[in-house]
Amino acid sequence: MDIQSLLQTLQDTTLATLIRESDSGFPALESLHVIGIALVLGSIVVVDLRLLGIAAHRPGALRLIKELLPFTWVAFVTCVVTGVLMFMANATTYAQNPMFLGKMGLLALAGLNMAIFHLGAFRRIHEWDTNLPPPTQARIAGFSSLALWIGVIFLGRWIAFV
């Protein structure tokens, strides 16, 4: 089975058809997706600004990360679930949309950036936790994260218009 057939099969499921043909299904999912994005970006921006050396209301980066990470993950999972459901409704179209493909690419890079941060600077956070500015590796991770997530949102909004 080729990818196009697989996408068509996914799009032809009862759930995808229900979402696509419902007057409120897709808009409701999109609304939840946008709320999730706002929460993901909001929590990530606070951490990224701290990684860039802009002091937050908390004295240390580790405490800030530990307090915000659960909210970030819940919001991210919400975005993944709603995003998958919206994708299912129009899988064959989205799979050919350059803005959608770009968004997925930037999401992958954001995940890679997070992994590099957690395998690098984060392992030594006790050495620099309350220092301003943080080490260069942490600042690069913060800047990259901001840029990537802004790109994800920008491309995500353009999906409907391409």
N, C-alpha and C positions, 0 to 999 in steps of 0.2 A: 504494500500500500504506500503510495507516495504522499508527500506532505500535504498537497492540495486536497487529496481525498480524505485524509485524516482531519484536516481543518473543516471540510464540508460536513463530515460526519459529526464533528463536535458542534458545529453550527446548527445541524438538523436535530439535535437532541430536544426532548420535550422542554427541558429547563431553558435552553437557549431561545427556543421559539416563544415560550411564555414571556421571557424578558423582552425580546424584540417586539412582540406584537401587543404587549400590554401598554396601556396609556400611561401608566405610572411606574412600571417596573424599572425601565432604564433610567428615567430621571431620578428615582429614589436611590438607585445604586450610585449614580453619579454624584448626588448630594452627599451621601455617606463617604464616598471616595474623596470628595473635596474637603470634608471635615477631617477625615483621616490625614490628608496631605497637610492641612493647616497645623494639625497637632504634631505630625512628624517634623515638618520644617521648623515649627516654633521651638520644639525641644532641642532639635539639632543645632539651630542657630545659636541658642544660649550656650551650648557646649563649645561650638566652633569659635564663637567670639572669645570665650575664655581661653581656648587653645591659641588664639591669635594674640593673647596677652591683655585683653580687655577684661578688667576685673568684674566679676558678677557679685551678686549679693551674698554669695557663699565664699568663705575664705580659700577653699581648696578645690582644685579641679576634680579630684577623686570623689569628693562628697557630692559635687554637682552632677557628675556623671552617674553615680550610683542612685541619686534621687530622681533623675530624669529618665534614665534608661528604661524602666518599666513602662512609663507612659509612651515612650518612643516605640517600643516593641508592640504594645497593644494597638497603637495607631497604625503602625506599619502592617501588621497582620490584617487589620481592617481594610487597608488599601489593597493588599494582595487579594483578599477574598473578593472585594467588590470589583477590583480590576479584572480578575479572572472571569467573573460572571459577565462583566460587560464585554470582555474579549470574546467569550463564547457566543454571545448574541450576534456578532459580526466578524467571526474569526477569519473568513477568507478576505475580507476587506482590510482588516487591521494588519494582517500578515504581510500586506503589500504596501502599507502606508509608511513612507520614509520617516515621518515624525514619530510614529509608534516604534519603529525599529530603532531610531535614535534614542528615544526615551529608554527602551530596554537596555541599550548599550550603556547609557549613562548610569542607569541603576546598577548594572554589573560593575562598572568602574567605581561607583560609590561604595559598593560592597567590598571591592578589592582595597579601596582606600582605607575603609574601616578595619579590614583584616591586617593591613600593613601597620596601621596605628597601634592596634591591640597587640601585635607581635613585636612591635618596636618600642616606641616611646612610652606606651602605656605600661609596659613591664617595668619601667624604671620610674613610674609616676611618684613613688615615695621620695625620690631624689629631687624632684622639681615641683611637687604638688602645689605649693603656695608661692613659688617664685614667679615673678613677672619681669621680663617676658619668659614664657616657657621655652624649652629647647627648640631649635630650628625644626627638628623632625615633627614635633607637635604642631608648630605653627604652619608648616607645609600641609599637614593632615587637615588642620582646621580650614585653611584657605581652599584646599582642594575640595573638601566636603561642601563648603558653601557654594563654590562654583558649580559642582556637579549637581547638587540638589536644586539650585536655581535653574540649571539647564533641564533637569527632569520636569520641573513644573512648566517651564516655557514650552518645551516640546509637547508635554501632555495637553496643554491648552490648544496647541496647533493641530492636534490629531483630527479634531472634528472639521477643520477647515481645509484639509488637504485631500 
